[in-house]
Amino acid sequence: MNNEDGYGNQNVSKKFLQNLSKECIIEDITGKGATALDVFSLLIKALKDHFLNKIREQITEIQIGDIRWVLTVPAIWSDGAKQFMRSSAEKAGISSNRLRIALEPEAASIYCQYLPTEKLEGAEKGLTVTAIGTKYMVVDLGGGTVDITVHEKKNDGNLKEIYHASGADYGGTSVDREFFKLIESIIGTAAMNEFKGEYVESYLDLLRDFEIKKRNFDTETGDIKMVIPLTAFDEVCEKHLKKNFKSAIESSMFRTDIATKLGKICIKKETFISTFQQTIVGITELIGEILNKNGVDGLSQIILVGGFSECTLVKKEIKSTFPDKKVIIPTDSGMAVLKGAVIFGNKPDSISERIAKCTYGFSKRKKFDPQKHDRSHLEIVGGEKKCTRVFEPIVKRNEILPLGKKVTSIARCKPEENGLLTLRIYQSEKENPMYTDEDGCSVLGTITEQLTCAGISDKVKVKLIFGETEIRVKIKERATHKEERKNRDDITNKKHNS
């Protein structure tokens, strides 16, 4: 299940999506709000129910438990946002143990392994991404974000990540935003808000027409002609500006660039291109930054996937900016993520090595060292000077994580907690953070577990499994050797009792 069509709520930012939680509120274009969990779960349920209805036309006895479900998310999403998607799927009726989370550029990369050269636009005869040792970049140009990962083909046929996934808010909807900013500069904010709120169908029709023009436009195209909801624009302009839409254009800074005729709007090519500029510059700068990173040398191919990769102007700009790279676009680039996700669902070990995006660890007390520690973290414990909230890393940013990498740590349950273990996992964008309360550090999740033998032993072995698309945790009580597996969905941003 994924959204690669380039449509999207204009107000949903990358930062918001990366930090999704059950408490988040999403507003529609009219300003009405609903919890993100409700919105996402209903969307997933609609897709799930539609699929079941269709598949049962062919396989009447199939049950929901017979299906392995795969949800795709941008690779730059936080672990908390992935957990949110898992919670949304559960609320939609999908069992967590039948669900896998796939990262979108990874899914596309897997799919490209199975494509013959003739299915790869821009590839020379015999050139594929399947040769051992090949380094290539996957640029997933979706609706909301550009999502980039860099892979190398290993000797065993699997893929390894050679630079951690990166991305930014430069998807297709960022061009949409610029286009509607242009319209808003003509009719004003109040008129635009009323147009989106009271003329929803007209707004969506305009958005769809712009989507078509956006994908097919290139620098050889002449001036752009689009059908517009002229009656709706006239009404909001008369109400807020005391003039019709045509007069509003003629009195704006675009009076020589935009005109209306026979129910259509005509936009000069240069003005239309201007709505792409910020997005294209952002995409090419991000690609350039990654190409200059250590370990990425020798990369010769850039693969474009996602709905926005069908935009001719974007493809041309990327090719001209990186003339020494072979830019390849699968024939069905808009479906690459979806089809790759199906393969990933059956072969989740296709990516056998990943790069840690963050440093992960625990908060510890250590002997206070005045030469090294900040006095603001000094605490007297049992008559001894201790440094509190020290970040003890278990995995460092940019560390290579083989599939299933296990890290073990010992946690203690405080006597006053009566056997209820509460363990917080911290993350930081820094490679060597000092404290868990410094800038850039945050709580990845909290694990809670009621120990069965409280008082016998306060020590618990905690095993974390990295290298997959999500982090898994196993807890073992040292006194009883009882092991409790904490699934991906048990690592939450709030306390979660098992």
VEXKOL-658531 format. One line per field, with one value per residue (C-alpha): residue number from 1; x negated, y negated, z negated. Coordinates in steps of 0.05 Angstrom, whole numbers, always signed. Layout:
<atoms>
num <- (NUM/...);
xx <- (X/...);
yy <- (Y/...);
zz <- (Z/...);
</atoms>
This chain:
<atoms>
num <- (1/2/3/4/5/6/7/8/9/10/11/12/13/14/15/16/17/18/19/20/21/22/23/24/25/26/27/28/29/30/31/32/33/34/35/36/37/38/39/40/41/42/43/44/45/46/47/48/49/50/51/52/53/54/55/56/57/58/59/60/61/62/63/64/65/66/67/68/69/70/71/72/73/74/75/76/77/78/79/80/81/82/83/84/85/86/87/88/89/90/91/92/93/94/95/96/97/98/99/100/101/102/103/104/105/106/107/108/109/110/111/112/113/114/115/116/117/118/119/120/121/122/123/124/125/126/127/128/129/130/131/132/133/134/135/136/137/138/139/140/141/142/143/144/145/146/147/148/149/150/151/152/153/154/155/156/157/158/159/160/161/162/163/164/165/166/167/168/169/170/171/172/173/174/175/176/177/178/179/180/181/182/183/184/185/186/187/188/189/190/191/192/193/194/195/196/197/198/199/200/201/202/203/204/205/206/207/208/209/210/211/212/213/214/215/216/217/218/219/220/221/222/223/224/225/226/227/228/229/230/231/232/233/234/235/236/237/238/239/240/241/242/243/244/245/246/247/248/249/250/251/252/253/254/255/256/257/258/259/260/261/262/263/264/265/266/267/268/269/270/271/272/273/274/275/276/277/278/279/280/281/282/283/284/285/286/287/288/289/290/291/292/293/294/295/296/297/298/299/300/301/302/303/304/305/306/307/308/309/310/311/312/313/314/315/316/317/318/319/320/321/322/323/324/325/326/327/328/329/330/331/332/333/334/335/336/337/338/339/340/341/342/343/344/345/346/347/348/349/350/351/352/353/354/355/356/357/358/359/360/361/362/363/364/365/366/367/368/369/370/371/372/373/374/375/376/377/378/379/380/381/382/383/384/385/386/387/388/389/390/391/392/393/394/395/396/397/398/399/400/401/402/403/404/405/406/407/408/409/410/411/412/413/414/415/416/417/418/419/420/421/422/423/424/425/426/427/428/429/430/431/432/433/434/435/436/437/438/439/440/441/442/443/444/445/446/447/448/449/450/451/452/453/454/455/456/457/458/459/460/461/462/463/464/465/466/467/468/469/470/471/472/473/474/475/476/477/478/479/480/481/482/483/484/485/486/487/488/489/490/491/492/493/494/495/496/497/498);
xx <- (+0/-31/-16/-58/-9/-35/+30/+32/+56/+20/+12/-20/-94/-152/-168/-97/-97/-164/-137/-69/-39/+30/+39/+27/+86/+94/+134/+169/+171/+231/+195/+234/+190/+186/+134/+80/+91/+165/+148/+93/+129/+191/+148/+112/+179/+208/+149/+151/+226/+220/+164/+202/+265/+225/+183/+245/+274/+219/+202/+267/+239/+182/+180/+145/+98/+73/+44/-23/-11/-64/-60/-109/-137/-192/-260/-272/-213/-229/-221/-163/-128/-137/-107/-48/-36/-37/+14/+57/+56/+74/+134/+153/+158/+89/+53/-16/-48/-23/-51/-118/-140/-179/-220/-199/-266/-289/-227/-240/-313/-293/-244/-297/-339/-287/-280/-313/-351/-296/-251/-300/-295/-364/-402/-452/-445/-471/-473/-434/-437/-446/-521/-562/-595/-549/-536/-474/-427/-352/-315/-243/-204/-136/-80/-106/-181/-243/-272/-342/-381/-447/-459/-514/-502/-537/-569/-512/-462/-433/-439/-475/-463/-526/-498/-439/-372/-363/-307/-271/-205/-214/-160/-108/-63/-117/-107/-32/-42/-82/-28/+26/-18/-20/+56/+62/+16/+68/+133/+109/+108/+180/+207/+161/+184/+256/+243/+211/+263/+328/+311/+277/+296/+271/+206/+194/+209/+158/+107/+117/+110/+47/+20/+28/-6/-61/-79/-78/-111/-182/-222/-200/-128/-97/-52/-9/+67/+109/+184/+201/+264/+276/+344/+317/+257/+302/+348/+292/+257/+321/+334/+264/+234/+296/+272/+274/+216/+194/+189/+152/+99/+94/+79/+28/-46/-28/+13/-36/-47/+23/+88/+157/+194/+256/+256/+181/+120/+59/-8/-73/-124/-175/-124/-101/-174/-184/-136/-186/-250/-253/-236/-285/-342/-327/-327/-392/-428/-409/-433/-498/-510/-502/-547/-602/-597/-650/-637/-594/-653/-646/-572/-552/-477/-418/-350/-288/-223/-157/-100/-138/-195/-148/-155/-195/-224/-251/-283/-317/-344/-373/-406/-436/-461/-496/-521/-572/-518/-472/-401/-354/-278/-240/-184/-132/-169/-104/-92/-163/-153/-88/-116/-181/-141/-109/-178/-202/-142/-167/-242/-251/-326/-338/-372/-424/-462/-438/-470/-447/-413/-420/-460/-417/-429/-407/-411/-462/-493/-568/-622/-628/-691/-700/-747/-695/-625/-582/-565/-492/-490/-522/-482/-500/-478/-494/-547/-582/-586/-550/-538/-466/-434/-497/-483/-511/-509/-494/-494/-527/-504/-532/-550/-542/-483/-481/-411/-392/-450/-440/-461/-454/-451/-435/-379/-360/-292/-290/-264/-209/-181/-157/-182/-157/-215/-213/-267/-275/-314/-345/-366/-410/-430/-501/-551/-578/-525/-546/-478/-408/-378/-422/-399/-387/-372/-302/-266/-257/-210/-194/-191/-152/-152/-123/-175/-149/-201/-205/-252/-292/-335/-332/-373/-344/-379/-355/-370/-358/-357/-379/-389/-316/-266/-244/-279/-259/-270/-274/-275/-300/-295/-362/-332/-281/-311/-241/-245/-193/-194/-175/-151/-165/-99/-117/-170/-127/-133/-90/-91/-62/-47/-55);
yy <- (+0/-66/-134/-152/-194/-262/-285/-304/-352/-417/-429/-362/-376/-328/-345/-330/-263/-244/-255/-223/-199/-180/-250/-286/-324/-330/-387/-382/-439/-468/-470/-412/-367/-293/-250/-225/-154/-156/-185/-136/-75/-91/-100/-34/+1/-24/+4/+69/+79/+62/+113/+167/+156/+161/+221/+259/+254/+302/+339/+344/+380/+332/+302/+240/+283/+317/+252/+220/+145/+94/+20/-27/-89/-140/-117/-183/-172/-165/-100/-131/-147/-75/-52/-99/-66/+2/-21/-50/+17/+54/+8/+21/+96/+120/+164/+138/+206/+208/+139/+115/+43/+31/-31/-61/-71/-3/+29/-7/+15/+88/+83/+57/+119/+159/+113/+127/+70/+55/+37/-16/-81/-112/-47/-24/+45/+95/+43/+65/+54/+129/+136/+153/+90/+41/-22/-62/-114/-107/-174/-163/-225/-216/-263/-292/-279/-261/-200/-176/-113/-87/-12/+35/+105/+157/+223/+262/+226/+183/+108/+66/-7/-48/-114/-122/-142/-217/-261/-327/-361/-365/-318/-334/-371/-422/-445/-445/-491/-540/-541/-556/-609/-642/-641/-666/-725/-745/-736/-743/-696/-706/-691/-630/-602/-610/-577/-516/-513/-527/-503/-437/-401/-459/-462/-387/-392/-448/-407/-347/-388/-420/-350/-329/-392/-384/-313/-326/-394/-404/-463/-450/-462/-530/-570/-528/-528/-500/-495/-536/-542/-613/-620/-601/-648/-705/-696/-696/-754/-795/-782/-797/-843/-875/-854/-792/-743/-773/-842/-813/-785/-850/-888/-838/-829/-773/-818/-805/-731/-704/-714/-683/-664/-622/-591/-575/-606/-616/-619/-638/-582/-619/-633/-561/-537/-583/-539/-481/-518/-513/-439/-422/-460/-423/-355/-367/-397/-337/-288/-327/-327/-251/-239/-275/-231/-180/-110/-135/-142/-98/-107/-112/-105/-145/-110/-154/-124/-149/-188/-254/-221/-221/-297/-311/-376/-342/-286/-335/-378/-318/-292/-360/-371/-304/-291/-240/-195/-149/-170/-111/-111/-45/-43/-39/-83/-103/-30/-12/-21/+19/+77/+77/+80/+145/+175/+149/+181/+248/+233/+186/+203/+172/+113/+148/+87/+18/-45/-73/-140/-158/-141/-98/-86/-90/-141/-121/-147/-147/-170/-245/-269/-345/-346/-316/-325/-386/-406/-414/-338/-328/-288/-259/-186/-147/-198/-192/-243/-217/-246/-236/-228/-205/-180/-109/-89/-19/-36/-98/-140/-115/-48/+12/+55/+125/+154/+179/+146/+159/+113/+135/+91/+100/+58/+52/+45/-6/+22/-30/-7/+60/+101/+55/+44/-22/-29/-88/-83/-149/-172/-228/-256/-265/-209/-220/-253/-266/-272/-247/-316/-356/-387/-335/-279/-251/-191/-140/-98/-71/+3/+25/+96/+125/+173/+239/+247/+178/+178/+239/+201/+130/+144/+154/+172/+128/+150/+101/+125/+75/+77/+86/+32/+29/+42/+105/+117/+180/+178/+235/+238/+262/+298/+340/+338/+322/+285/+235/+213/+141/+133/+70/+42/+47/-7/-68/-142/-131/-79/-14/+42/+112);
zz <- (+0/+20/+49/+109/+149/+130/+98/+25/-28/-15/-90/-109/-116/-116/-188/-209/-172/-202/-272/-266/-331/-357/-385/-318/-286/-211/-181/-114/-64/-101/-168/-199/-242/-258/-292/-246/-272/-250/-182/-166/-193/-152/-89/-102/-117/-51/-12/-52/-41/+33/+42/+4/+46/+110/+91/+67/+136/+156/+92/+53/-8/-23/-93/-118/-159/-95/-69/-84/-83/-66/-80/-47/-80/-61/-84/-120/-166/-240/-277/-314/-248/-225/-291/-279/-211/-244/-296/-240/-203/-267/-278/-205/-221/-199/-249/-268/-259/-187/-170/-143/-136/-71/-57/+10/+45/+20/+51/+117/+115/+105/+163/+210/+197/+236/+296/+364/+396/+445/+387/+362/+400/+408/+397/+449/+478/+427/+372/+310/+236/+223/+235/+173/+144/+179/+139/+156/+127/+123/+123/+104/+126/+94/+76/+11/+9/+49/+16/+33/+18/+45/+55/+77/+104/+61/+81/+50/+95/+39/+32/-19/-36/-29/-53/-100/-70/-61/-36/-38/-25/+50/+77/+129/+80/+67/+140/+128/+68/+110/+163/+113/+80/+149/+153/+82/+98/+150/+112/+40/-20/-41/+29/+35/-32/-12/+56/+23/-32/+5/+75/+58/+122/+165/+124/+134/+209/+215/+175/+221/+284/+258/+242/+315/+340/+288/+309/+384/+385/+412/+437/+509/+491/+507/+461/+415/+423/+366/+355/+293/+250/+274/+242/+173/+180/+203/+143/+90/+125/+128/+54/+29/+82/+113/+182/+225/+234/+300/+269/+210/+258/+296/+232/+206/+219/+268/+315/+373/+356/+345/+383/+386/+449/+462/+393/+394/+362/+405/+368/+401/+402/+360/+306/+305/+299/+239/+198/+207/+192/+116/+119/+174/+141/+76/+110/+149/+89/+46/+99/+106/+30/+27/+87/+49/-13/-32/-4/+53/+102/+163/+168/+241/+243/+217/+219/+217/+191/+163/+195/+198/+237/+297/+300/+363/+336/+273/+313/+360/+303/+266/+330/+346/+275/+272/+343/+320/+289/+326/+307/+313/+308/+305/+357/+301/+252/+217/+198/+180/+105/+105/+144/+104/+40/+64/+75/+7/-27/-2/-8/-68/-70/-1/-36/-80/-104/-125/-153/-220/-211/-285/-347/-393/-467/-539/-595/-648/-712/-714/-762/-757/-722/-731/-671/-625/-654/-659/-731/-712/-709/-777/-827/-895/-899/-963/-981/-913/-858/-796/-727/-707/-639/-605/-534/-530/-456/-433/-358/-328/-269/-202/-233/-187/-210/-181/-178/-247/-284/-359/-414/-486/-548/-621/-653/-726/-757/-814/-881/-885/-819/-847/-789/-734/-686/-649/-596/-550/-485/-462/-393/-369/-302/-330/-324/-395/-439/-511/-546/-532/-546/-498/-432/-378/-427/-438/-465/-410/-452/-521/-537/-599/-626/-691/-716/-743/-798/-829/-887/-866/-816/-791/-729/-661/-596/-538/-468/-410/-338/-285/-210/-191/-172/-245/-312/-351/-425/-468/-544/-588/-664/-690/-750/-712/-641/-616/-550/-528/-456/-446/-375/-335/-356/-430/-425/-432/-444/-506/-560/-534/-582/-554);
</atoms>
